[in-house]
Amino acid sequence: MTLPETLRNQLGRAQRFAALFGIGGGIVLCVAFAFGNREQVMHSYLLAYVYWISIPLGCMAILMLHHLTGGWWGYPIRRILEAGTRTLGAIGLLFLPVLAGMHRLYPWYGWPHTPELAHDPNLRFKSVYLSPPLFTLRAVVYFAIWLLLAHFLNKWSEEQDRTGDPRFESNFEALSGPGLILWGLGVTYASVDWVMSLEPLWFSTIYGMIFMIVTALIAMSFVIFVLRQLSDHEPISKIVTPSQFNDLGNLMLAFVMLWAYLGFSQFLIIWAGNIKDEIPWYLARAFGGWGAVAAVLIALHFAVPFLLLLQRGVKRRLQVLSVVAGMMIVLSLVDVYWLVAPAYEKAGPQVHWVDLFALIGIGGIWLAVFFAQLQSRALLPLHDPRFEGALQHEHGD
């Protein structure tokens, strides 16, 4: 099943524009690094990287969730999710500048030369865990896990399309259960290494869970937005129905609620404990300019989408649902900014021009790879044994 010519042309144009912007943004970043504030360039790069890697990681989790549940909601978006997971190789290569510039990003890089290390057992333990060799080794392990999961999820999907062998459904289920556990462990430790260790004296046991939900929410919002662009073209236009949109909206609502629940739980635990090693993280983020950003997130990242997604009429109309998804894509960037930037911008939010080019550079390259992968396969599973039943059910709804 080949893509319609009009859709292939549109995706091709989108891929070329994304590549052009990505290359342009990358060139500006290189020039800024060579002649400007190198620390600021690395901070901006890390912020953009954490945001963009969230989409393929979230796509992988949602894809495995679909294989475990077998819900009808997953059929229109399965190919979008798979295309997202196939970008992990490219996004993995884009992590190399973080490894090369870790001495400009992380304060623990200079710990071996600090006299406090000899008198603080906590610092001694952290200095071993956060040493550059182990930091690099763990990053290799994370990407190895994610790439291995993505490889089998896509390899078996391609073979299922080619052969129609129903045994692949059991393969997907057998992989997705332990795969979600491995994925969660990888995201948890990666969030600790790449983001939490920007403030290495602080810690939170909920932090990894928060990042798991952040990736799922960004990915679901992105997938719904892409589905809206594809819904006017065959074969997607023939199978998407309001009940499927409703299910996707319910999933987004669940992720919004989990995001708020985990964020509040972390705050409540730290506030109740009132321990000097834990409270600085919130002191930096809950007052002044960062406090205003937190208020915006509470209102627009939780309250507004929560109220909108409670309404069945919003969720059953893809045009309206995609507007909510687009809003969440933007506000999730603000959320990542609030999580990352206060580590080095204590006084309040200071958006630098290099932040924009980092987002454009990494995002352009990632989107170019994504559009290329989306074009490479049929937009719907060709021989999924559950597909006919789901299709009959939707037409009978």
Summary of the structure (lengths in Angstrom):
residues: 397
radius of gyration: 21.5
end to end distance: 26.0
largest distance: 72.0
contacts: 1328
relative contact order: 0.17
helix: 81%
strand: 0%
